[in-house]
Amino acid sequence: MEAFLEFPAAVAVATLFAGGFLGWLVARLFGPAAPPADSTQDREANASRSPGPVANSEPASWTSGLARTRGNLARRMLSAWTENPDVEVWLRGVEETLLSSDVGIKATTLLVDRWRGEIGGAATAEEVRTVIQCGVRELLEDGVAAPSSSDKPRVVLVVGVNGVGKTTTIGKLAHHYKQEGLSVLLVAADTFRAAAIEQLQLWAERVGIDLVKHQHGADPSAVVFDGVKAARARSVDVVIIDTAGRLHVKENLMAEVQKIARTAGREIADAPHEVLLVIDATTGQNAINQAKVFHESLGVTGVALTKLDGTARGGVALAIRTELGLPIRYVGIGERIEDLAPFDAEAFAEALFSDTDLEPGATRS
């Protein structure tokens, strides 16, 4: 009888064991696969949710922001001067250096012609640096005054192609205005890219300002209409309008942003009061082609040059100024929210040809 009772128990144990093993085997062979690594699209979507740079990162300066361009351009020019006593030979080398640094033909010609008449009297590297700095500074200072308007609110239309850092620039620009004591309203007229609205919302929250938005896919002009009406009702000082990143060769997309501008102008006199074109400094001379089309279509009033700290092509600022006649309004010189700096030609020239890169008393060989 005891043996008979033990037999079912043994069978039960064996069945449980076999069932567990079979369950493990089935899960192993046919269970769900391990989650795949994030795709590029996933990473970009996740990145768009970030409201911007880390607040406790190191503060940027003009000198640090132009470090790569200084190494590529300024150091080569000054080193060549100390190594070669022939001014004409040096100028030919300078011309090559400027062109390879995306300074552009027009700016290069203007600078070389000027330096030809001034550099001969320089005896030390410090004197050469001063001559070069003055030429660069005066070329950049020869700009158009920032557009002004007594109307309130002031409407700033921000345009540019995909990937130049347009939305981030808007967030930093809003912070800049707020630090000046102005009230700011953001308008999310980039309704084409779903993540753009979310990204701008995060910037608005971070800066502590309001945002007018519609759903993804809405008519951008309708968003702008609601935005400028809200700004007038709330007595806002500055309205910044985000637009979809558009290829400058797509006529229908350019027509859309023209419609946005007209919508703003119907609600507020002379709006938009500023059309700010965001350009990625790392694109070099390609930025000139973009700017030409935007300027022809919209009448760009100024340029925000981003990612200046991440490229050796900072010379494109000179090309933009001389070839297009457009002033540089802001430059991105770092990752922090404060690192969108109003453009300063003197600070740019001094940082580009910093005396920290010169040996004291260096003279020609």
TATAZI-V249496 format. One record per residue. N is the residue number from 1. PSI is psi in whole degrees, -180 to 180 (999 if undefined). BURIAL is + if it has 24 or more other ideal C-beta (glycine too) atoms within 12 Angstrom, else -. D_CENTER is the distance of its C-alpha to the mean C-alpha in whole Angstrom. Layout:
<<N,PSI,BURIAL,D_CENTER> <N,PSI,BURIAL,D_CENTER>>
//
This chain:
<<1,-43,-,87> <2,-40,-,84> <3,-38,-,83> <4,-38,-,83> <5,-36,-,80> <6,-28,-,79> <7,-49,-,78> <8,-35,-,76> <9,-41,-,74> <10,-41,-,73> <11,-40,-,72> <12,-44,-,70> <13,-44,-,68> <14,-39,-,68> <15,-42,-,66> <16,-42,-,64> <17,-46,-,63> <18,-39,-,63> <19,-41,-,60> <20,-41,-,58> <21,-45,-,58> <22,-38,-,57> <23,-43,-,55> <24,-42,-,53> <25,-42,-,53> <26,-43,-,52> <27,-37,-,49> <28,-41,-,48> <29,-38,-,49> <30,5,-,48> <31,177,-,46> <32,142,-,42> <33,160,-,40> <34,145,-,37> <35,136,-,34> <36,159,-,31> <37,154,-,28> <38,136,-,25> <39,169,-,24> <40,-40,-,20> <41,-41,-,20> <42,-44,-,22> <43,-40,-,19> <44,-39,-,16> <45,-42,-,18> <46,-40,-,19> <47,-35,-,15> <48,-19,+,14> <49,-13,-,17> <50,132,-,15> <51,0,+,14> <52,-162,+,12> <53,159,+,13> <54,131,-,16> <55,-30,-,18> <56,16,-,20> <57,167,-,18> <58,138,-,18> <59,143,-,17> <60,163,+,15> <61,169,+,16> <62,-38,+,16> <63,-45,+,18> <64,-35,+,16> <65,-28,+,13> <66,16,+,15> <67,-44,+,17> <68,-41,+,16> <69,-38,+,16> <70,-42,+,19> <71,-35,+,21> <72,-33,+,21> <73,-64,+,21> <74,-46,+,23> <75,-38,+,25> <76,-40,+,27> <77,-46,+,28> <78,-38,+,29> <79,-40,+,31> <80,-35,+,32> <81,-43,+,34> <82,-20,+,36> <83,-16,-,37> <84,119,-,38> <85,-11,-,40> <86,115,-,40> <87,-43,+,38> <88,-40,-,38> <89,-42,-,37> <90,-43,+,34> <91,-36,+,33> <92,-39,-,33> <93,-39,+,31> <94,-43,+,28> <95,-44,+,28> <96,-42,-,27> <97,-44,+,25> <98,-44,+,23> <99,-38,+,23> <100,-14,-,22> <101,16,+,19> <102,27,+,18> <103,-27,+,19> <104,157,+,21> <105,-45,-,24> <106,-48,-,25> <107,-40,+,23> <108,-45,+,25> <109,-45,-,28> <110,-44,+,28> <111,-45,+,27> <112,-42,+,30> <113,-39,-,32> <114,-47,-,32> <115,-26,+,32> <116,-36,-,35> <117,-9,-,37> <118,-27,-,36> <119,-21,+,35> <120,-31,-,39> <121,-3,-,40> <122,135,+,38> <123,-23,-,40> <124,165,-,37> <125,-33,+,34> <126,-39,+,33> <127,-39,+,34> <128,-44,+,32> <129,-41,+,29> <130,-43,+,30> <131,-45,+,31> <132,-44,+,27> <133,-45,+,25> <134,-41,+,27> <135,-45,+,26> <136,-44,+,23> <137,-47,+,22> <138,-31,+,25> <139,-40,+,23> <140,-28,+,20> <141,-22,-,22> <142,65,-,23> <143,-179,+,21> <144,139,-,22> <145,147,-,22> <146,135,-,20> <147,138,+,21> <148,156,-,24> <149,139,-,26> <150,-8,-,29> <151,149,+,28> <152,126,-,27> <153,162,+,25> <154,128,+,22> <155,124,+,20> <156,117,+,16> <157,122,+,15> <158,125,+,12> <159,166,+,11> <160,168,+,10> <161,171,+,11> <162,141,+,11> <163,5,+,8> <164,-8,+,5> <165,32,+,4> <166,-50,+,6> <167,-39,+,8> <168,-41,+,7> <169,-40,+,6> <170,-45,+,9> <171,-43,+,11> <172,-37,+,10> <173,-40,+,11> <174,-42,+,14> <175,-43,+,15> <176,-47,+,15> <177,-41,+,17> <178,-37,+,19> <179,-23,-,20> <180,2,-,21> <181,15,-,24> <182,148,+,23> <183,140,+,23> <184,142,+,20> <185,130,+,20> <186,145,+,18> <187,119,+,19> <188,80,+,18> <189,4,+,18> <190,88,+,17> <191,2,+,20> <192,-44,+,20> <193,118,+,18> <194,-41,-,20> <195,-18,+,17> <196,-41,+,15> <197,-43,+,18> <198,-41,+,18> <199,-43,+,15> <200,-34,+,15> <201,-43,+,18> <202,-40,+,17> <203,-42,+,15> <204,-42,+,18> <205,-40,-,20> <206,-42,+,18> <207,-27,+,18> <208,44,-,21> <209,172,+,21> <210,159,+,22> <211,134,+,21> <212,127,+,23> <213,159,+,22> <214,-173,-,25> <215,161,-,25> <216,132,-,24> <217,-1,-,25> <218,165,+,26> <219,119,-,26> <220,-37,+,22> <221,-32,+,24> <222,-38,-,27> <223,-43,+,24> <224,-41,+,23> <225,-49,+,27> <226,-37,+,27> <227,-47,+,24> <228,-33,+,25> <229,-42,-,29> <230,-39,+,28> <231,-42,+,26> <232,-40,+,29> <233,-32,-,31> <234,2,-,30> <235,45,-,29> <236,146,+,25> <237,-44,+,24> <238,134,+,20> <239,127,+,19> <240,121,+,16> <241,121,+,16> <242,140,+,14> <243,161,+,14> <244,139,+,15> <245,121,+,12> <246,143,+,15> <247,130,-,16> <248,-5,+,17> <249,0,-,20> <250,106,-,21> <251,-37,-,24> <252,-34,-,24> <253,-38,+,21> <254,-36,+,20> <255,-34,-,23> <256,-43,+,22> <257,-28,+,19> <258,-38,+,22> <259,-40,+,24> <260,-45,+,22> <261,-41,+,22> <262,-39,-,26> <263,-44,+,26> <264,-39,+,24> <265,-28,+,26> <266,-28,-,30> <267,-32,+,29> <268,129,+,28> <269,131,-,29> <270,10,-,27> <271,150,+,24> <272,140,+,21> <273,-21,+,21> <274,135,+,18> <275,106,+,15> <276,117,+,12> <277,122,+,10> <278,126,+,6> <279,135,+,6> <280,116,+,5> <281,-24,+,8> <282,-13,+,10> <283,-9,+,11> <284,-132,+,13> <285,-22,+,16> <286,-28,-,15> <287,-31,+,12> <288,-43,+,15> <289,-42,+,17> <290,-48,+,14> <291,-37,+,14> <292,-46,+,18> <293,-44,+,19> <294,-41,+,16> <295,-42,+,18> <296,-36,-,21> <297,-34,+,21> <298,-12,+,20> <299,60,+,20> <300,136,+,17> <301,-14,+,17> <302,167,+,14> <303,138,+,10> <304,117,+,7> <305,111,+,6> <306,165,+,3> <307,29,+,5> <308,-30,+,8> <309,-12,+,10> <310,17,+,10> <311,157,+,12> <312,9,+,15> <313,31,+,14> <314,-15,+,13> <315,-15,+,16> <316,-21,+,14> <317,-38,+,13> <318,-38,+,17> <319,-43,+,17> <320,-43,+,15> <321,-45,+,18> <322,-39,+,21> <323,-29,+,21> <324,-15,+,19> <325,18,-,20> <326,134,+,17> <327,147,+,16> <328,121,+,13> <329,-42,+,13> <330,154,+,10> <331,143,+,8> <332,114,+,6> <333,9,+,9> <334,-176,+,10> <335,-17,+,10> <336,161,+,12> <337,-26,+,12> <338,-4,+,13> <339,22,+,11> <340,106,+,9> <341,136,+,12> <342,137,+,13> <343,136,+,14> <344,108,+,17> <345,-39,+,19> <346,-44,-,21> <347,-39,+,19> <348,-50,+,17> <349,-41,+,20> <350,-40,+,22> <351,-35,+,20> <352,-37,+,19> <353,58,+,23> <354,139,+,24> <355,-6,+,28> <356,-17,-,27> <357,4,+,27> <358,145,+,30> <359,129,-,34> <360,130,-,36> <361,12,-,38> <362,135,-,37> <363,173,-,39> <364,150,+,39> <365,999,-,42>>
//
